[in-house]
């Protein structure tokens, strides 16, 4: 993920999309949010959702690593070095980049390799220079041990294959320029204007050419990534234009080049996974194309209980095979800003006990909308509880999400049974659905009528709910509704949710 984007206007994208019909899709997916780090950009993410990037730390540019449960941590430096950048990370957690002796390795930096060690940290090695050269940079690696990049004599860069503990090998005789990415079949894509592939097994070079047979003419293509099946993503440049310079592009073996989305001065591809799903920037707006599903504005897919996340137009998003997304965003309501790890929501649990007339009657005929609890003074549709994530004792990612409530306190609680056969019984201005042995999970503060459990810093649902063996639990949210609306009570409830816990 290394395309740099300038800020722009999302409305321009909407107009282009509506006129071209480019964003056509099935039901949009939803993504849950984790604020992974306070950094403003990342350079790569592996299949486990581990991210790397670089930012100023104590006045020097430093490469870092961050993941779920692990805050942003600077990578170690070799003796005598004060700066670094982290370019890519593979699925074993090995990282490549560059280290330097000034505040930024951009100036006479040396290619570097970080390898996980038994202590849970990283061991760093410098990868050297070609003879007579003054700087080098490891730009890409795969899962089978290949590290590629370039070495420079101060004027020209030479493509290079790096070795831990050995001298680098020049690839200049192949004609490739600036290796950009390499897959596990040992095929790399470069940044030359005709998109060259180099097979390190045979040292054979293949030019991908430019898109053919389209209404517009293309003069060049710059590659950005190559996946396991050999698909290449990149940017296609038009032969003659002033306002429409480039488009997102993908090359598939046997099919050739495809172009996607509107043409503009700032459109392009950011990343691609092994399924051919791509993150792109269309007229400065980050989008994701999920094959067989559709193309979506990333910002519109984020499911958040409080406020709204506005994604940054400065850089594109990374995507891995689990369709996790990683990129920068800001939530003005919560004041949070940084890198979001977006994970596709897996619906969890089965809703029951609705205050819509299909179960027990609401206390004063205050039926809510289908699938919700009973109506309250601020929402005739009532409040809703749903779940997402994995209800597994060994790997609990379950999130309970309440919505449609007043901006008041909300108590999330767990039961062991369904009251009245799942129809519920009247309680306050609503219906009590979860019964049996009841346990309070936690009280949250609603914002925008929504909240979730667990929130930041909260124990997991299984931990707080003392779920230690497989079985079914019921969940519900009690919330304060200060207005005297239906009964003399000043509270109401969402619908209920049953969740079956696996080992």
Buried (B, 14 or more C-beta within 10 A) or exposed (E): BBBEBEEBEBEBBBEBBEEEEBBEEEEEBBBBBBBBBBBBBBBBBBBBBBBBBBBEBEEBBBBBBBBBEEEBBBBBBEEEBBBBBBBBBBBEBBBBBBBBBBBBBBEBBBBBBBEBEEEEEBEBBBBBBBEEBBBBBBBBBBBEEBBBBBBBBEEEBBBBBBBEEEEBBBBBEBBBBBBBBBBBBBBBBBBBBBBBBBBBEEEEBEEBBBBEEBEBEBEBBBBBBBBBEBBBBBBBBBEEBEEBBBBBBBBBEEEBBBBBBBBBBBBBBBBBBBBBBBBBBBBBBBBBBBEEBBBBBBBEBBBBBBBBBBBBBBBBBBBBBEBBBBBBBBBEEBEBBBBBBBBBBBEBBEBBBBBBEEBBBBBEEBBBBEBBBBBBBBBEBBBBBBBBBEBBBEEBBBBBBBBBBBBBBBBBBBBBBBBBEBBBEBBBBBBBBBBEEBBEBBBBEBBBBBBBBBBEEBEBBBBBBEBEEEEBBBBBBBBBBEEEBBBEBBBBBBBBBBBEBEE
